Amino acid sequence: MALPVNYQPRSDLLAGKVILVTGAGDGIGRAASIAFAEHGASVLLLGRTVSKLEQLFDDILAAGLPEPGIIPVDMGKLGIKTLEEIADVIAERYTHLDGILHNAAILGDRIPVEHYDLALWDQVMQVNFNGTVLLTRFLLPLMQQANSASLLFTSSTVGATPRAYWGPYAVSKYALEGFAKLLAEELENTSSIRVNVVNPGATRTNMRHAAYPNEDPESIKPPEDLMGLYVYLMGEDSLNEHGQRFTG
Ligand SMILES: NC(=O)c1ccc[n+]([C@@H]2O[C@H](COP(=O)([O-])OP(=O)(O)OC[C@H]3O[C@@H](n4cnc5c(N)ncnc54)[C@H](OP(=O)(O)O)[C@@H]3O)[C@@H](O)[C@H]2O)c1
């Protein structure tokens, strides 16, 4: 699936909405946080490098956009206590959650499975898959409180067709797509939450540069080019999109 042709979101499409973005401090997550705020949302910036989150917080405020919140969390180390605290803080301040963009991920190595470092394998699965599942599990009740919440999982081309040497990155994205499908089916008739997957495709970020160091960054699109699609999927123009996979 792709963004409807000539789609232009209303400038206030996300007004009053509360949207959590994981991995908000850099790359696509940073661009999405700004785009959501530009369309009126209060954005909860979740990430592991506090200085990046603070800079983004300042940039959003300086642009005169709705005040964001900061949730400093390492997705690779999510325990039940932390998860409960995150849910409690959001419930207390905002009462509900209109959207989550699950975006945080790490790349790991691109080497044969038999040589893959086990601790790194575990870490990639923890951040990209287990952490994402856990956060979803603990925040779903807050999404049920919204009129029509949007749950968006970020996959990759290797999440649809795993590729040799991409190890746990490919496996974690493949698993995430399975989890999104399961959840879409589970929530279909019991909830107004819509669940979709986005594959951003080649995008000019640190992760892309780490994966393809010899590529000219200027030859691929910047994260901002994806934002029409991301804003569409978070706003009510996409109310009928459920269980779909979008490509940027
Ligand atoms: N760029 C592409 O071409 C491309 C293609 C397909 C899919 N994707 C997917 O798009 C998403 C965004 O990727 P990107 O290219 O924007 O990558 P990026 O520039 O490396 O940004 C990743 C973000 O995730 C955060 N993060 C990493 N580990 C974390 C952890 N343990 N806890 C909390 N936050 C953590 C990073 O925080 P720090 O800055 O603190 O490290 C960073 O803000 C990922 O899911 C990626 O798999 C990207």
The ligand as an ORCA input file, in Angstrom:
! r2SCAN-3c Opt
* xyz 0 1
  N      16.832      4.456      7.220
  C      16.426      3.480      6.423
  O      16.832      3.381      5.247
  C      15.449      2.449      6.942
  C      14.978      1.477      6.039
  C      14.074      0.515      6.489
  C      13.632      0.558      7.807
  N      14.101      1.511      8.668
  C      13.577      1.518     10.030
  O      13.173      2.838     10.364
  C      13.304      3.041     11.778
  C      14.102      4.284     12.058
  O      15.405      4.082     11.567
  P      16.423      5.265     11.218
  O      16.954      4.975      9.894
  O      15.795      6.577     11.519
  O      17.574      4.922     12.265
  P      18.453      5.846     13.224
  O      18.755      7.146     12.580
  O      19.569      4.970     13.668
  O      17.474      6.137     14.435
  C      17.074      5.104     15.296
  C      16.498      5.712     16.547
  O      16.207      4.623     17.449
  C      16.784      4.932     18.705
  N      17.151      3.751     19.453
  C      18.059      2.796     19.120
  N      18.183      1.918     20.114
  C      17.357      2.320     21.105
  C      17.071      1.830     22.394
  N      17.688      0.757     22.886
  N      16.165      2.482     23.165
  C      15.562      3.592     22.688
  N      15.795      4.123     21.462
  C      16.699      3.485     20.693
  C      18.028      5.734     18.361
  O      18.470      6.427     19.504
  P      19.954      7.011     19.604
  O      19.988      8.136     18.656
  O      20.043      7.429     21.008
  O      20.868      5.898     19.225
  C      17.492      6.633     17.248
  O      16.825      7.734     17.774
  C      13.917      1.754     12.320
  O      12.905      0.927     12.824
  C      14.562      1.135     11.104
  O      14.692     -0.256     11.234
  C      14.998      2.461      8.254
*
